[in-house]
């Protein structure tokens, strides 16, 4: 049954609202002041809230503001019912987060019509959310290291290109280094729009069309969102806006690859939380291994499971690196992939914006990255042969058959 909470310090108003809404056959809960209204709202989670303004402790504007700060009340309709009828009073209600302002004394039929419209809208929103929840979300892969120079961006770009080449599904690369993004450069793509173009949007204003307006496409089929190149161009995000952007990305794309900054900033933690897989990248040296140890300790404190975290070793120098087995033994985790030292190929790729997976698919390291991308793919995609197999899929399948011999 639909549940409505009415907050007012006058008993007569409770009787009037109850009579007006009786035809709706709703469950009407009451609170006699702002503090009680907040507590009851959190306890019963109503479908709609009606609040008076003039109350002895918290007024209706403050009650509305406090409720809107909590995620569970983000979509709940709030109607301010008050004797204050001036324009400034209406503006205060809307600025606090109310959906509607209705003046006392009210007409019962008008109140019932407003409430009916709100409940119908809420039902439509919840139905849409149910449909969205039933659709399989994209797999999000976060690439992370607390130490720079380990090849995170190179890995992100090439895995993104490999996933785009493997499957007839959509892949999106997010450059989340907001102060000095490199992804557009590594793809040799012009920097037209970036994350900074979303900074001014509130979560409620952000939809698929707005989000897709900052998405660019590479010739490999990989889509990407670039970060600003200069720190002066970076704009602070509302946390809720970034959360909404990640949700939209996972709804639209089968694979989302996030190239994270080398920290545990709010953006990094939000992306790590939303990720299905965290690729923890390390080079075979003590400084890098120490950074991995610190990262793993933080992952544990954040509650991430062992299954979510995967170690990738990237040989960023030719000789004298720590042995792979020693690293795995010390870390207590096996590496899921080891990328060999191929300095010339990767340096040239960065300088000219030519990812080897796309521009040099026959190179051994490109094959390794294609195989790794297949390994990270969804089970539903790996278990059946595509109707129209891509060249990349055929190369992976051929290598798999050769290894079986």
Buried (B, 14 or more C-beta within 10 A) or exposed (E): EBBBBBBBBEEEBBEBBBEBBEEBEBEBBBBBBBBBBBEBBEEEEBBBBBBBBEBEEBBBBBBBBBBBEEEEBEEBBBBBBBEBEEEEBBEBBEEBBBBBBBBBEBEBEEBBEBBEEBBEEBEEEEEEEEEEEEEEBBBBBBBBBBBEBBBBBBBBBBBBBBBBBBBBBBBBBBBBBBEEBBBBBBBBBEBEBBBBBBBEBEBEEBEEEBBEEBBBEBEBBBBBBBBBBEEEBBEEBBEBBBBBBBBBBBBBBBBBBBBBBBEBEEBBBBBBBBBBBBBBBBBBBEEBBEBBBEBBEBBEEEEBEEEBBBBBBBBBEEEEBBEBEEBBEEBEBEBBBBBEBBEEBBEBBBEEBBBBBBBBBEBEBBBBBBBBBBEBBBEEBBEEEEEEEBEBBEBBEEBEEEEEE
